[in-house]
Amino acid sequence: YISGFGNECASEDPRCPGALPEGQNNPQVCPYNLYAEQLSGSAFTCPRSTNKRSWLYRILPSVSHKPFEFIDQSHITHNWDEIDPDPNQLRWKPFEIPKASQKKVDFVNGLHTLCGAGDIRSNNGLAVHIFLCNTSMGNRCFYNSDGDFLIVPQKGKLLIYTEFGKMLVQPNEICVIQRGMRFSIDVFEETRGYILEVYGVHFELPDLGPIGANGLANPRDFLIPVAWYEDRQVPGGYTVINKYQGKLFAARQDVSPFNVVAWHGNYTPYKYNLENFMVINSVAFDHADPSVFTVLTAKSVRPGVAIADFVIFPPRWGVADKTFRPPYYHRNCMSEFMGLIKGHYEAKQGGFLPGGGSLHSPMTPHGPDANCFEKASKAKLAPERIADGTMAFMFESSLNMAVTKWGLKTSNCLDENYYKCWEPLKSHFTPNSRNPAETN
């Protein structure tokens, strides 16, 4: 891998030394008689700081395919009006992975849209998908014309072939495949995970402000694949699948799309190990806002307001004095989708399980369950490890996400009893005593 977030990088397969042209992007004849092709992730005229593009030097250009034709899109959608809105707190049990012995399902066939908001055609919005698969894609690849995929594997590792090289992404790691990049995924078991898709913008590292120059996700911990190519003929038998305006289309071609011998630029796929996150936390009293756990953000046009943030809650020390340490009760102007990669989330150790999820919509109240509140209110406030062996995360958005029919009905994973976790909450009001006896 090449290290660094958003860097200008260059890579060539060692089998073809000198494959990158010297001193220019598009020579009349490229080394090794390759084709030059630019992949642009931004408008040509974007400011230099936000301009995204890479040059690929490939055996055949990606235009070498038959016409695209519409195919069944299964449970992928961008229709946010297919079912009436539901403001309730929603929680899903672990999404069921199809058994390989019963039906072969690859990554594309296993995509299910859970919720989302905005508009694909105006390049403004997001979607949350669940992937449930049990077999590799083989002679099939996928690319997304609508936006970027932030992929969070929860069960099973992913071997991802891209035009830029290969990445192995395991649970507790994430990867981002940016808009337009072709990729194919091999799996090794029944596999499950989450996807945050953003339209029209790209993920970037959050600003650090008073934190300073270091902390949270450090740029050097992001890894970019190195060039690797296959010169493989598949006469009429390789399928390229495209998601365009929320629909799926397929085209046939005769060769593998992973025929890029060399590349250079700053528009690449990348991966990140969540264990490398440098946690910032309160060391005196009260809570820092959960924004200090942001790994990546996709900004909107309003300063400080995101189309989507990717936030994690990793293992850390809790030392705050005179403080209710779990997450507090809260009503928020954001949509909050939470998932669990492993372990037990500190505020709800019962029904919130790895491979499941929850959605708390704007201004819908949420917070610790009754058992967590009682326990934390009486706990001795000594330094303690929080979330050891756990990794929960949140896809947070300023947009008001709607849940799909698959999410509310077809998946059969909605936990109808979620609200009951707050029913045992009882009043502790002491009108005759402003300072009840301290138990800490």
Buried (B, 14 or more C-beta within 10 A) or exposed (E): BBEBBBBEBBBBBEEBEEBBBEEEBEEEEBBBEBBBBEBBBBEEEEEEEEBBBBBBBBBBEBEBBEEBEEBEBBBBBBEBEEBEEBEEBBBBBBBEBBEBEEEEBBBBBBBBBBBBBBBBEEBBBBBBBBBBBBBBBBEBBBBBBBBBBBBBBBBBBBBBBBBBBBBBBEBBBBBBBBBBBBBBBBBEEBBBBBBBBBBBBBBEBBEEEEEEEEEBBBEEBBBBBBBBBEEBEBEEEBBBBBBBEBBBBBBBBBBBBBBBBBBBBBBBBBBBBBEBBEBBBBEEEEBEEBBBBBBBBBBBEEEEEBBBBBBBBBBBEBBBEEBBBBBEEEEBEBBBBBBBBBBBBBBBBEBBBBBBBBBBBBEBEBBBBBBBBBEBEEBEBEEEEBBEEBBBBBBBBBBBBBBBBBBBEEBEBBBEEBEEBBEEBEEEEEEEEEEEEEEE
